[in-house]
Amino acid sequence: MSRDSRSSPLLEDMQQHIGHLLTSQVGADVMFQVGTETFTAHRLVLAARSNVFKAELFAMLHFIYMDSLPDVDKDEAFVMAHLLVAADRYDLERLKLICKDKLYTYIYTTRWQIP
């Protein structure tokens, strides 16, 4: 007999545990201010579930603390595009300039590689 993975007791257990992390705010290490509301979350959960959060969050934090971009192994244009959005959202002018420059270089160099 094959069971749908969504009805697995282990998966339901995990969903409850991770959901409890969100509602209880235990171990939360990041806060989002949206209008007058504040939401807490866990950056590892966000990064594990979303490449966008991963690209924005870790790269932006690295820049804020180190004043440099982290090494990006692959998909640099993807990371820079999302980081540019985050830099604009959080008013990080220097980071915006760096991202724009990297994206310009990527577009300029890949443009000439098209057969």
The first five atom37 places (N, CA, C, CB, O) and aatype in JSON, in Angstrom:
{
  "aatype": [12, 15, 1, 3, 15, 1, 15, 15, 14, 10, 10, 6, 3, 12, 5, 5, 8, 9, 7, 8, 10, 10, 16, 15, 5, 19, 7, 0, 3, 19, 12, 13, 5, 19, 7, 16, 6, 16, 13, 16, 0, 8, 1, 10, 19, 10, 0, 0, 1, 15, 2, 19, 13, 11, 0, 6, 10, 13, 0, 12, 10, 8, 13, 9, 18, 12, 3, 15, 10, 14, 3, 19, 3, 11, 3, 6, 0, 13, 19, 12, 0, 8, 10, 10, 19, 0, 0, 3, 1, 18, 3, 10, 6, 1, 10, 11, 10, 9, 4, 11, 3, 11, 10, 18, 16, 18, 9, 18, 16, 16, 1, 17, 5, 9, 14],
  "atom_mask": [
    [1, 1, 1, 1, 1],
    [1, 1, 1, 1, 1],
    [1, 1, 1, 1, 1],
    [1, 1, 1, 1, 1],
    [1, 1, 1, 1, 1],
    [1, 1, 1, 1, 1],
    [1, 1, 1, 1, 1],
    [1, 1, 1, 1, 1],
    [1, 1, 1, 1, 1],
    [1, 1, 1, 1, 1],
    [1, 1, 1, 1, 1],
    [1, 1, 1, 1, 1],
    [1, 1, 1, 1, 1],
    [1, 1, 1, 1, 1],
    [1, 1, 1, 1, 1],
    [1, 1, 1, 1, 1],
    [1, 1, 1, 1, 1],
    [1, 1, 1, 1, 1],
    [1, 1, 1, 0, 1],
    [1, 1, 1, 1, 1],
    [1, 1, 1, 1, 1],
    [1, 1, 1, 1, 1],
    [1, 1, 1, 1, 1],
    [1, 1, 1, 1, 1],
    [1, 1, 1, 1, 1],
    [1, 1, 1, 1, 1],
    [1, 1, 1, 0, 1],
    [1, 1, 1, 1, 1],
    [1, 1, 1, 1, 1],
    [1, 1, 1, 1, 1],
    [1, 1, 1, 1, 1],
    [1, 1, 1, 1, 1],
    [1, 1, 1, 1, 1],
    [1, 1, 1, 1, 1],
    [1, 1, 1, 0, 1],
    [1, 1, 1, 1, 1],
    [1, 1, 1, 1, 1],
    [1, 1, 1, 1, 1],
    [1, 1, 1, 1, 1],
    [1, 1, 1, 1, 1],
    [1, 1, 1, 1, 1],
    [1, 1, 1, 1, 1],
    [1, 1, 1, 1, 1],
    [1, 1, 1, 1, 1],
    [1, 1, 1, 1, 1],
    [1, 1, 1, 1, 1],
    [1, 1, 1, 1, 1],
    [1, 1, 1, 1, 1],
    [1, 1, 1, 1, 1],
    [1, 1, 1, 1, 1],
    [1, 1, 1, 1, 1],
    [1, 1, 1, 1, 1],
    [1, 1, 1, 1, 1],
    [1, 1, 1, 1, 1],
    [1, 1, 1, 1, 1],
    [1, 1, 1, 1, 1],
    [1, 1, 1, 1, 1],
    [1, 1, 1, 1, 1],
    [1, 1, 1, 1, 1],
    [1, 1, 1, 1, 1],
    [1, 1, 1, 1, 1],
    [1, 1, 1, 1, 1],
    [1, 1, 1, 1, 1],
    [1, 1, 1, 1, 1],
    [1, 1, 1, 1, 1],
    [1, 1, 1, 1, 1],
    [1, 1, 1, 1, 1],
    [1, 1, 1, 1, 1],
    [1, 1, 1, 1, 1],
    [1, 1, 1, 1, 1],
    [1, 1, 1, 1, 1],
    [1, 1, 1, 1, 1],
    [1, 1, 1, 1, 1],
    [1, 1, 1, 1, 1],
    [1, 1, 1, 1, 1],
    [1, 1, 1, 1, 1],
    [1, 1, 1, 1, 1],
    [1, 1, 1, 1, 1],
    [1, 1, 1, 1, 1],
    [1, 1, 1, 1, 1],
    [1, 1, 1, 1, 1],
    [1, 1, 1, 1, 1],
    [1, 1, 1, 1, 1],
    [1, 1, 1, 1, 1],
    [1, 1, 1, 1, 1],
    [1, 1, 1, 1, 1],
    [1, 1, 1, 1, 1],
    [1, 1, 1, 1, 1],
    [1, 1, 1, 1, 1],
    [1, 1, 1, 1, 1],
    [1, 1, 1, 1, 1],
    [1, 1, 1, 1, 1],
    [1, 1, 1, 1, 1],
    [1, 1, 1, 1, 1],
    [1, 1, 1, 1, 1],
    [1, 1, 1, 1, 1],
    [1, 1, 1, 1, 1],
    [1, 1, 1, 1, 1],
    [1, 1, 1, 1, 1],
    [1, 1, 1, 1, 1],
    [1, 1, 1, 1, 1],
    [1, 1, 1, 1, 1],
    [1, 1, 1, 1, 1],
    [1, 1, 1, 1, 1],
    [1, 1, 1, 1, 1],
    [1, 1, 1, 1, 1],
    [1, 1, 1, 1, 1],
    [1, 1, 1, 1, 1],
    [1, 1, 1, 1, 1],
    [1, 1, 1, 1, 1],
    [1, 1, 1, 1, 1],
    [1, 1, 1, 1, 1],
    [1, 1, 1, 1, 1],
    [1, 1, 1, 1, 1],
    [1, 1, 1, 1, 1]
  ],
  "atom_positions": [
    [[0.83, -1.18, 0.0], [0.0, 0.0, 0.0], [0.88, 1.25, 0.0], [-0.95, -0.01, 1.21], [1.81, 1.37, 0.8]],
    [[0.58, 2.16, -0.88], [1.3, 3.42, -0.97], [0.48, 4.51, -0.29], [1.6, 3.79, -2.44], [-0.72, 4.66, -0.52]],
    [[1.16, 5.28, 0.55], [0.47, 6.38, 1.22], [0.98, 7.69, 0.68], [0.67, 6.31, 2.75], [2.16, 7.84, 0.37]],
    [[0.1, 8.62, 0.57], [0.46, 9.97, 0.16], [1.39, 10.55, 1.23], [-0.82, 10.86, -0.04], [1.08, 10.49, 2.42]],
    [[2.54, 11.11, 0.81], [3.52, 11.62, 1.77], [2.95, 12.76, 2.61], [4.78, 12.09, 1.05], [3.44, 13.02, 3.71]],
    [[1.92, 13.44, 2.12], [1.34, 14.55, 2.89], [0.56, 14.04, 4.1], [0.42, 15.39, 2.02], [0.31, 14.81, 5.03]],
    [[0.18, 12.77, 4.1], [-0.58, 12.24, 5.23], [0.3, 11.43, 6.17], [-1.73, 11.38, 4.73], [-0.2, 10.79, 7.1]],
    [[1.59, 11.46, 5.95], [2.52, 10.72, 6.79], [2.52, 11.29, 8.22], [3.94, 10.77, 6.19], [2.6, 12.51, 8.41]],
    [[2.43, 10.41, 9.21], [2.49, 10.89, 10.6], [3.79, 11.63, 10.91], [2.32, 9.72, 11.57], [3.79, 12.59, 11.68]],
    [[4.9, 11.18, 10.32], [6.17, 11.85, 10.58], [6.17, 13.26, 10.0], [7.33, 11.04, 9.99], [6.67, 14.19, 10.64]],
    [[5.63, 13.43, 8.82], [5.56, 14.75, 8.21], [4.63, 15.66, 9.0], [5.1, 14.64, 6.76], [4.94, 16.84, 9.21]],
    [[3.49, 15.14, 9.42], [2.57, 15.94, 10.22], [3.24, 16.37, 11.52], [1.29, 15.15, 10.53], [3.07, 17.51, 11.96]],
    [[4.01, 15.47, 12.13], [4.74, 15.79, 13.35], [5.73, 16.92, 13.09], [5.47, 14.54, 13.87], [5.83, 17.86, 13.89]],
    [[6.47, 16.83, 11.98], [7.45, 17.86, 11.66], [6.76, 19.19, 11.41], [8.28, 17.44, 10.43], [7.23, 20.23, 11.87]],
    [[5.64, 19.17, 10.68], [4.91, 20.4, 10.42], [4.45, 21.05, 11.73], [3.7, 20.13, 9.52], [4.52, 22.27, 11.87]],
    [[4.0, 20.23, 12.67], [3.57, 20.77, 13.96], [4.74, 21.38, 14.72], [2.91, 19.66, 14.81], [4.62, 22.45, 15.31]],
    [[5.88, 20.7, 14.71], [7.05, 21.19, 15.44], [7.58, 22.5, 14.83], [8.17, 20.14, 15.43], [7.87, 23.45, 15.56]],
    [[7.69, 22.54, 13.52], [8.18, 23.76, 12.87], [7.15, 24.88, 13.01], [8.5, 23.5, 11.38], [7.51, 26.04, 13.23]],
    [[5.87, 24.55, 12.9], [4.82, 25.54, 13.11], [4.86, 26.1, 14.52], [0.0, 0.0, 0.0], [4.63, 27.29, 14.74]],
    [[5.17, 25.23, 15.48], [5.28, 25.67, 16.88], [6.45, 26.65, 17.04], [5.46, 24.46, 17.81], [6.35, 27.6, 17.82]],
    [[7.54, 26.42, 16.33], [8.66, 27.37, 16.38], [8.2, 28.77, 15.97], [9.81, 26.9, 15.46], [8.58, 29.76, 16.59]],
    [[7.39, 28.83, 14.93], [6.9, 30.13, 14.46], [5.97, 30.78, 15.47], [6.18, 29.97, 13.13], [6.14, 31.96, 15.8]],
    [[5.0, 30.03, 15.97], [4.0, 30.63, 16.87], [4.56, 30.92, 18.25], [2.8, 29.71, 16.99], [4.15, 31.88, 18.9]],
    [[5.5, 30.09, 18.71], [6.06, 30.3, 20.06], [7.19, 31.32, 20.06], [6.56, 28.98, 20.62], [7.51, 31.89, 21.1]],
    [[7.8, 31.54, 18.9], [8.93, 32.44, 18.74], [10.18, 31.97, 19.46], [8.56, 33.81, 19.24], [11.13, 32.74, 19.61]],
    [[10.21, 30.73, 19.91], [11.38, 30.17, 20.58], [12.54, 30.11, 19.59], [11.07, 28.76, 21.16], [12.4, 29.53, 18.51]],
    [[13.66, 30.69, 19.96], [14.85, 30.65, 19.12], [14.81, 31.56, 17.91], [0.0, 0.0, 0.0], [15.71, 31.5, 17.07]],
    [[13.79, 32.39, 17.79], [13.71, 33.3, 16.65], [14.91, 34.23, 16.65], [12.39, 34.12, 16.68], [15.31, 34.74, 17.69]],
    [[15.49, 34.44, 15.47], [16.7, 35.26, 15.4], [16.65, 36.35, 14.33], [17.88, 34.38, 15.16], [17.66, 36.96, 14.0]],
    [[15.45, 36.57, 13.79], [15.29, 37.65, 12.83], [13.89, 38.23, 13.0], [15.53, 37.15, 11.36], [12.93, 37.5, 13.28]],
    [[13.78, 39.54, 12.82], [12.48, 40.21, 12.95], [12.2, 41.0, 11.69], [12.46, 41.13, 14.2], [13.09, 41.6, 11.1]],
    [[10.93, 40.98, 11.27], [10.49, 41.76, 10.12], [9.47, 42.77, 10.61], [9.9, 40.85, 9.01], [8.47, 42.4, 11.24]],
    [[9.7, 44.02, 10.32], [8.77, 45.08, 10.67], [7.97, 45.39, 9.41], [9.5, 46.36, 11.23], [8.53, 45.87, 8.42]],
    [[6.69, 45.12, 9.44], [5.8, 45.38, 8.3], [4.71, 46.32, 8.8], [5.2, 44.05, 7.7], [3.79, 45.91, 9.5]],
    [[4.85, 47.58, 8.41], [3.91, 48.57, 8.92], [4.05, 48.66, 10.43], [0.0, 0.0, 0.0], [5.14, 48.95, 10.94]],
    [[2.97, 48.41, 11.14], [2.99, 48.47, 12.6], [3.18, 47.1, 13.23], [1.71, 49.1, 13.12], [3.27, 46.99, 14.46]],
    [[3.24, 46.05, 12.41], [3.38, 44.7, 12.95], [4.82, 44.21, 12.86], [2.47, 43.73, 12.2], [5.55, 44.56, 11.94]],
    [[5.22, 43.41, 13.84], [6.54, 42.8, 13.86], [6.38, 41.29, 13.82], [7.34, 43.25, 15.12], [5.6, 40.71, 14.59]],
    [[7.11, 40.66, 12.93], [7.08, 39.2, 12.81], [8.46, 38.66, 13.12], [6.63, 38.77, 11.39], [9.47, 39.2, 12.65]],
    [[8.52, 37.61, 13.9], [9.79, 36.97, 14.19], [9.87, 35.66, 13.43], [9.95, 36.73, 15.71], [8.86, 35.02, 13.13]],
    [[11.11, 35.27, 13.11], [11.31, 34.04, 12.35], [12.7, 33.48, 12.65], [11.13, 34.29, 10.83], [13.45, 34.03, 13.45]],
    [[13.01, 32.4, 11.99], [14.29, 31.71, 12.15], [14.99, 31.72, 10.8], [14.09, 30.24, 12.68], [14.52, 31.11, 9.85]],
    [[16.13, 32.41, 10.73], [16.77, 32.59, 9.43], [17.17, 31.27, 8.78], [17.99, 33.46, 9.57], [17.17, 31.17, 7.56]],
    [[17.5, 30.25, 9.56], [17.84, 28.96, 8.96], [16.64, 28.31, 8.29], [18.41, 28.02, 10.02], [16.77, 27.7, 7.24]],
    [[15.47, 28.45, 8.9], [14.25, 27.9, 8.29], [13.94, 28.68, 7.01], [13.04, 27.96, 9.28], [13.61, 28.08, 5.99]],
    [[14.04, 29.99, 7.06], [13.79, 30.81, 5.88], [14.75, 30.45, 4.75], [13.92, 32.3, 6.24], [14.33, 30.29, 3.6]],
    [[16.01, 30.32, 5.07], [17.01, 30.0, 4.06], [16.82, 28.59, 3.51], [18.4, 30.15, 4.64], [17.04, 28.36, 2.32]],
    [[16.43, 27.66, 4.36], [16.22, 26.28, 3.91], [15.02, 26.18, 2.98], [16.04, 25.35, 5.1], [15.01, 25.34, 2.08]],
    [[14.03, 27.01, 3.18], [12.8, 26.92, 2.41], [12.76, 27.83, 1.18], [11.64, 27.24, 3.28], [11.94, 27.63, 0.28]],
    [[13.65, 28.83, 1.13], [13.56, 29.8, 0.04], [14.95, 30.27, -0.4], [12.72, 31.0, 0.47], [15.7, 30.83, 0.4]],
    [[15.28, 30.05, -1.66], [16.55, 30.54, -2.19], [16.6, 32.06, -2.18], [16.76, 30.02, -3.6], [17.68, 32.65, -2.07]],
    [[15.45, 32.7, -2.31], [15.41, 34.16, -2.3], [15.81, 34.68, -0.92], [14.0, 34.67, -2.68], [16.65, 35.57, -0.81]],
    [[15.21, 34.13, 0.13], [15.6, 34.53, 1.48], [17.07, 34.24, 1.72], [14.73, 33.81, 2.54], [17.8, 35.04, 2.3]],
    [[17.5, 33.08, 1.27], [18.9, 32.7, 1.46], [19.82, 33.71, 0.8], [19.16, 31.29, 0.89], [20.77, 34.19, 1.42]],
    [[19.54, 34.04, -0.45], [20.38, 34.98, -1.17], [20.35, 36.36, -0.53], [19.94, 35.08, -2.63], [21.39, 36.97, -0.3]],
    [[19.16, 36.84, -0.24], [19.03, 38.17, 0.35], [19.6, 38.24, 1.76], [17.58, 38.58, 0.37], [20.42, 39.09, 2.07]],
    [[19.14, 37.32, 2.59], [19.45, 37.41, 4.01], [20.93, 37.23, 4.32], [18.67, 36.39, 4.77], [21.55, 38.09, 4.95]],
    [[21.5, 36.13, 3.87], [22.89, 35.87, 4.22], [23.85, 36.84, 3.54], [23.26, 34.45, 3.86], [24.81, 37.31, 4.16]],
    [[23.6, 37.15, 2.29], [24.49, 38.08, 1.58], [24.37, 39.48, 2.17], [24.16, 38.09, 0.09], [25.38, 40.18, 2.32]],
    [[23.16, 39.9, 2.49], [22.96, 41.23, 3.05], [23.61, 41.33, 4.44], [21.47, 41.56, 3.13], [24.28, 42.32, 4.74]],
    [[23.4, 40.33, 5.27], [24.02, 40.36, 6.6], [25.54, 40.35, 6.49], [23.54, 39.16, 7.43], [26.23, 41.06, 7.24]],
    [[26.05, 39.57, 5.58], [27.51, 39.53, 5.39], [28.0, 40.93, 5.0], [27.9, 38.49, 4.29], [29.01, 41.4, 5.53]],
    [[27.3, 41.58, 4.08], [27.71, 42.92, 3.66], [27.63, 43.91, 4.82], [26.83, 43.4, 2.51], [28.56, 44.69, 5.02]],
    [[26.55, 43.87, 5.57], [26.38, 44.82, 6.67], [27.5, 44.68, 7.71], [25.0, 44.62, 7.35], [28.02, 45.67, 8.21]],
    [[27.86, 43.44, 8.02], [28.89, 43.21, 9.03], [30.31, 43.35, 8.48], [28.71, 41.84, 9.63], [31.2, 43.83, 9.19]],
    [[30.54, 42.94, 7.24], [31.9, 42.85, 6.7], [32.21, 43.92, 5.65], [32.11, 41.5, 6.11], [33.37, 44.08, 5.27]],
    [[31.21, 44.65, 5.19], [31.37, 45.64, 4.13], [31.96, 45.03, 2.86], [32.24, 46.78, 4.62], [32.72, 45.67, 2.13]],
    [[31.6, 43.79, 2.63], [32.01, 43.11, 1.4], [30.96, 42.06, 1.07], [33.43, 42.46, 1.54], [30.15, 41.67, 1.92]],
    [[30.98, 41.61, -0.17], [30.04, 40.56, -0.56], [30.62, 39.19, -0.24], [29.71, 40.66, -2.07], [31.84, 39.0, -0.31]],
    [[29.78, 38.25, 0.12], [30.28, 36.9, 0.35], [30.65, 36.25, -0.98], [29.23, 36.04, 1.08], [30.21, 36.7, -2.04]],
    [[31.47, 35.22, -0.93], [31.79, 34.47, -2.15], [30.53, 33.77, -2.63], [32.94, 33.44, -1.9], [29.82, 33.12, -1.85]],
    [[30.26, 33.91, -3.9], [29.08, 33.29, -4.5], [29.59, 32.25, -5.49], [28.15, 34.35, -5.21], [30.19, 32.59, -6.5]],
    [[29.34, 30.97, -5.19], [29.84, 29.89, -6.02], [29.14, 29.8, -7.36], [29.7, 28.58, -5.3], [29.79, 29.63, -8.4]],
    [[27.82, 29.92, -7.34], [27.07, 29.81, -8.59], [25.88, 30.75, -8.54], [26.6, 28.34, -8.83], [25.53, 31.27, -7.49]],
    [[25.28, 30.96, -9.68], [24.11, 31.83, -9.79], [24.35, 33.23, -9.24], [22.93, 31.2, -9.07], [23.5, 33.79, -8.55]],
    [[25.53, 33.78, -9.54], [25.85, 35.1, -9.01], [24.84, 36.16, -9.45], [27.25, 35.51, -9.44], [24.47, 37.03, -8.66]],
    [[24.4, 36.09, -10.69], [23.44, 37.08, -11.17], [22.12, 36.97, -10.39], [23.18, 36.89, -12.69], [21.51, 37.98, -10.07]],
    [[21.7, 35.74, -10.09], [20.49, 35.52, -9.3], [20.65, 36.16, -7.92], [20.2, 34.0, -9.17], [19.76, 36.87, -7.45]],
    [[21.77, 35.9, -7.28], [22.02, 36.45, -5.94], [22.08, 37.97, -6.0], [23.34, 35.88, -5.36], [21.48, 38.64, -5.16]],
    [[22.8, 38.52, -6.97], [22.93, 39.98, -7.07], [21.59, 40.65, -7.35], [23.93, 40.34, -8.16], [21.32, 41.72, -6.81]],
    [[20.76, 40.04, -8.17], [19.46, 40.63, -8.46], [18.6, 40.7, -7.21], [18.73, 39.83, -9.55], [17.96, 41.72, -6.94]],
    [[18.57, 39.63, -6.44], [17.78, 39.63, -5.21], [18.4, 40.5, -4.13], [17.61, 38.2, -4.7], [17.7, 41.12, -3.33]],
    [[19.72, 40.53, -4.12], [20.4, 41.38, -3.14], [20.18, 42.86, -3.46], [21.91, 41.07, -3.11], [20.09, 43.68, -2.56]],
    [[20.09, 43.18, -4.74], [19.78, 44.56, -5.13], [18.41, 44.97, -4.62], [19.84, 44.71, -6.67], [18.23, 46.1, -4.14]],
    [[17.45, 44.09, -4.71], [16.11, 44.37, -4.19], [16.17, 44.6, -2.68], [15.13, 43.21, -4.51], [15.56, 45.55, -2.18]],
    [[16.89, 43.74, -1.97], [17.02, 43.9, -0.51], [17.76, 45.19, -0.17], [17.76, 42.69, 0.1], [17.36, 45.89, 0.76]],
    [[18.81, 45.5, -0.91], [19.57, 46.73, -0.65], [18.69, 47.96, -0.84], [20.8, 46.8, -1.58], [18.79, 48.93, -0.09]],
    [[17.84, 47.92, -1.85], [16.93, 49.02, -2.08], [15.9, 49.1, -0.95], [16.22, 48.87, -3.44], [15.6, 50.19, -0.45]],
    [[15.37, 47.96, -0.56], [14.36, 47.91, 0.5], [14.9, 48.45, 1.82], [13.86, 46.47, 0.7], [14.2, 49.15, 2.55]],
    [[16.17, 48.14, 2.12], [16.75, 48.54, 3.41], [17.68, 49.75, 3.3], [17.5, 47.37, 4.02], [18.44, 50.05, 4.22]],
    [[17.63, 50.44, 2.15], [18.35, 51.7, 1.96], [19.86, 51.55, 2.19], [17.8, 52.76, 2.89], [20.47, 52.34, 2.92]],
    [[20.45, 50.55, 1.57], [21.89, 50.32, 1.65], [22.5, 50.77, 0.31], [22.23, 48.8, 1.95], [22.7, 49.97, -0.6]],
    [[22.79, 52.07, 0.22], [23.21, 52.67, -1.05], [24.48, 52.05, -1.61], [23.41, 54.15, -0.87], [24.54, 51.75, -2.81]],
    [[25.48, 51.84, -0.79], [26.74, 51.26, -1.28], [26.5, 49.85, -1.83], [27.8, 51.21, -0.15], [27.05, 49.5, -2.88]],
    [[25.7, 49.06, -1.14], [25.4, 47.71, -1.61], [24.64, 47.76, -2.93], [24.58, 46.94, -0.55], [24.88, 46.94, -3.82]],
    [[23.74, 48.71, -3.08], [23.02, 48.86, -4.35], [23.99, 49.13, -5.49], [21.99, 50.01, -4.24], [23.87, 48.53, -6.56]],
    [[24.94, 50.02, -5.27], [25.92, 50.33, -6.32], [26.75, 49.11, -6.69], [26.84, 51.46, -5.87], [27.01, 48.87, -7.87]],
    [[27.16, 48.35, -5.7], [27.97, 47.15, -5.96], [27.15, 46.13, -6.75], [28.46, 46.52, -4.62], [27.65, 45.55, -7.72]],
    [[25.91, 45.91, -6.35], [25.05, 44.95, -7.05], [24.79, 45.39, -8.49], [23.72, 44.8, -6.31], [24.84, 44.56, -9.4]],
    [[24.52, 46.66, -8.69], [24.28, 47.17, -10.04], [25.51, 46.97, -10.91], [23.91, 48.66, -9.99], [25.4, 46.58, -12.07]],
    [[26.68, 47.24, -10.35], [27.92, 47.07, -11.1], [28.14, 45.6, -11.48], [29.1, 47.58, -10.28], [28.51, 45.3, -12.62]],
    [[27.9, 44.7, -10.53], [28.07, 43.26, -10.81], [27.07, 42.8, -11.87], [27.9, 42.43, -9.52], [27.42, 42.02, -12.76]],
    [[25.82, 43.26, -11.77], [24.81, 42.88, -12.75], [25.15, 43.45, -14.13], [23.42, 43.35, -12.31], [24.97, 42.76, -15.14]],
    [[25.62, 44.68, -14.18], [26.02, 45.27, -15.46], [27.13, 44.44, -16.09], [26.47, 46.73, -15.27], [27.08, 44.12, -17.28]],
    [[28.13, 44.1, -15.3], [29.25, 43.28, -15.8], [28.75, 41.93, -16.3], [30.31, 43.09, -14.71], [29.18, 41.46, -17.35]],
    [[27.86, 41.31, -15.55], [27.29, 40.02, -15.96], [26.54, 40.14, -17.29], [26.35, 39.46, -14.86], [26.74, 39.33, -18.19]],
    [[25.7, 41.15, -17.4], [24.92, 41.34, -18.63], [25.84, 41.66, -19.8], [23.88, 42.48, -18.43], [25.66, 41.12, -20.9]],
    [[26.8, 42.52, -19.58], [27.72, 42.91, -20.65], [28.55, 41.74, -21.14], [28.63, 44.03, -20.17], [28.73, 41.57, -22.34]],
    [[29.06, 40.92, -20.22], [29.93, 39.81, -20.63], [29.13, 38.65, -21.22], [30.75, 39.31, -19.45], [29.6, 38.0, -22.16]],
    [[27.94, 38.38, -20.7], [27.15, 37.28, -21.26], [26.5, 37.67, -22.57], [26.08, 36.83, -20.27], [26.2, 36.81, -23.39]],
    [[26.29, 38.93, -22.77], [25.68, 39.4, -24.03], [26.53, 39.01, -25.22], [25.48, 40.93, -24.0], [25.99, 38.66, -26.27]],
    [[27.83, 39.06, -25.07], [28.73, 38.76, -26.18], [29.02, 37.28, -26.32], [30.03, 39.51, -25.99], [29.72, 36.88, -27.25]],
    [[28.5, 36.46, -25.42], [28.72, 35.02, -25.5], [27.58, 34.29, -26.21], [28.91, 34.45, -24.1], [27.65, 33.08, -26.41]],
    [[26.54, 35.0, -26.58], [25.39, 34.38, -27.23], [25.78, 34.04, -28.67], [24.13, 35.33, -27.2], [26.27, 34.9, -29.39]],
    [[25.56, 32.78, -29.1], [25.95, 32.38, -30.46], [25.07, 33.02, -31.51], [25.91, 30.87, -30.62], [25.26, 32.79, -32.71]]
  ]
}
